[in-house]
Amino acid sequence: MMNKDQSNRGFTLIELMIAMVVMAFGILGYMFLMNRAIEGRVFSREMSRAVIVTQQQLDQLLAADFNSDLLAAGNHPTAAEDTADGNNADGLLTTTMQGFEYNTRWEVTDTTATLKTIEVETTWNIKGEASTATRFRPIYLGSMKRE
């Protein structure tokens, strides 16, 4: 025969419901963190590609002849300038890399008669933003070229 204390063993319905709510909050928190981790990975990939595009453009400019039109003082690209892997539109050199568009421009300053300062900027629209007029992330690289 069971005594009174032994018949009250186990969980009540309220205790089970509280445990399920606690577990649901834990699962939701984990899902939120996983989403943020994926967003961070995508942003990191986009930024790495932007650095690659910027570095390629800077390398191309550093390889150009000192008196090249690409290195004329002022903002670039101009309407006449283009490169093999991009399209020039609206004063920006647009390069598409795996579905993402990166817009590059550069400024050349004649520091001295034999020295030029080159600053390259690449921007891209952040993935998931609704409008292209919303937010851009810039990458800047600079260098100097001697004659």
C-alpha positions in Angstrom: 0.0 0.0 0.0 1.2 3.5 -0.8 1.4 6.2 1.7 0.5 9.8 1.1 4.0 11.0 0.3 4.6 8.5 -2.4 1.5 9.3 -4.3 2.7 13.0 -4.8 5.8 12.0 -6.8 6.3 13.4 -10.3 5.7 16.7 -12.0 2.6 18.8 -12.1 1.2 20.3 -15.3 2.3 23.8 -14.2 5.9 22.7 -13.6 6.0 21.1 -17.1 4.6 24.3 -18.7 7.2 26.5 -16.9 9.9 24.1 -18.0 8.7 24.3 -21.6 8.6 28.1 -21.5 12.2 28.3 -20.2 13.3 25.8 -22.9 11.5 27.9 -25.6 13.3 31.0 -24.5 16.6 29.2 -24.7 15.9 27.9 -28.2 14.8 31.3 -29.4 17.9 32.9 -28.0 20.1 30.3 -29.7 18.3 30.9 -33.0 18.8 34.7 -32.7 22.5 34.2 -32.0 22.9 31.9 -35.0 21.2 34.4 -37.2 23.6 37.2 -36.0 26.5 34.8 -36.7 25.4 34.2 -40.2 24.9 38.0 -40.8 28.4 38.6 -39.5 29.9 36.0 -41.8 28.1 37.5 -44.8 29.3 41.0 -43.9 32.9 39.7 -43.4 32.8 38.1 -46.8 31.5 41.3 -48.5 34.2 43.3 -46.8 36.9 40.9 -47.8 35.8 41.1 -51.4 35.7 45.0 -51.2 39.3 45.0 -50.0 40.3 42.7 -52.9 38.6 45.0 -55.4 40.2 48.1 -53.9 43.6 46.5 -53.8 43.3 45.3 -57.4 42.5 48.8 -58.5 45.3 50.3 -56.5 47.7 47.7 -58.0 46.6 48.6 -61.5 47.1 52.3 -60.8 50.6 51.7 -59.3 51.5 49.6 -62.4 50.3 52.4 -64.7 52.8 54.9 -66.3 53.4 57.9 -64.2 52.0 60.2 -66.9 49.0 58.0 -67.6 45.5 59.5 -67.8 44.5 57.2 -64.9 47.0 59.1 -62.7 46.0 62.6 -63.8 45.3 64.9 -60.8 41.6 64.8 -59.8 38.8 62.4 -59.2 38.5 59.3 -61.3 37.1 57.4 -63.1 36.3 59.9 -65.9 33.8 59.0 -68.7 36.7 57.7 -70.9 38.3 55.5 -68.3 37.4 51.8 -67.8 39.1 48.6 -66.8 38.9 45.1 -68.1 36.8 43.7 -65.3 34.4 46.6 -64.6 31.9 49.0 -66.0 32.2 52.8 -65.7 28.9 54.5 -64.9 28.1 57.7 -62.9 31.7 58.4 -62.1 32.1 55.0 -60.4 33.8 51.9 -61.6 31.3 49.1 -60.9 32.7 45.6 -60.4 30.5 42.6 -59.9 31.9 39.8 -57.8 29.6 36.8 -57.1 26.4 38.7 -57.3 27.6 41.8 -55.3 28.3 45.1 -56.9 31.3 47.1 -55.7 31.8 50.7 -56.7 35.3 52.1 -56.9 36.6 55.6 -57.4 40.0 57.1 -56.8 41.6 60.5 -56.3 45.0 61.5 -57.4 46.9 64.4 -56.0 50.2 65.8 -57.4 52.2 66.0 -54.2 55.4 67.1 -56.0 56.5 67.1 -59.6 57.8 63.5 -59.1 55.3 62.2 -56.5 51.6 61.5 -56.7 49.2 60.5 -53.8 46.6 57.9 -54.8 43.5 57.3 -52.6 41.1 54.5 -53.7 37.6 54.1 -52.2 35.3 51.2 -52.7 31.7 51.1 -51.5 29.0 48.5 -51.7 25.4 48.3 -50.6 24.9 46.2 -47.5 23.1 42.9 -48.2 19.5 43.0 -47.1 19.1 46.7 -47.3 15.9 47.7 -49.1 17.2 50.6 -51.1 20.5 51.4 -52.8 20.3 54.8 -51.3 20.3 53.5 -47.7 23.7 52.6 -46.3 27.1 52.0 -47.9 30.2 50.7 -46.4 33.5 52.2 -47.6 36.9 50.7 -47.8 39.9 53.1 -48.3 43.4 52.3 -49.4 46.1 54.8 -50.3 49.6 54.8 -51.7 52.2 57.1 -53.3 53.8 56.7 -56.7 57.1 58.1 -57.8 58.2 58.9 -61.3 
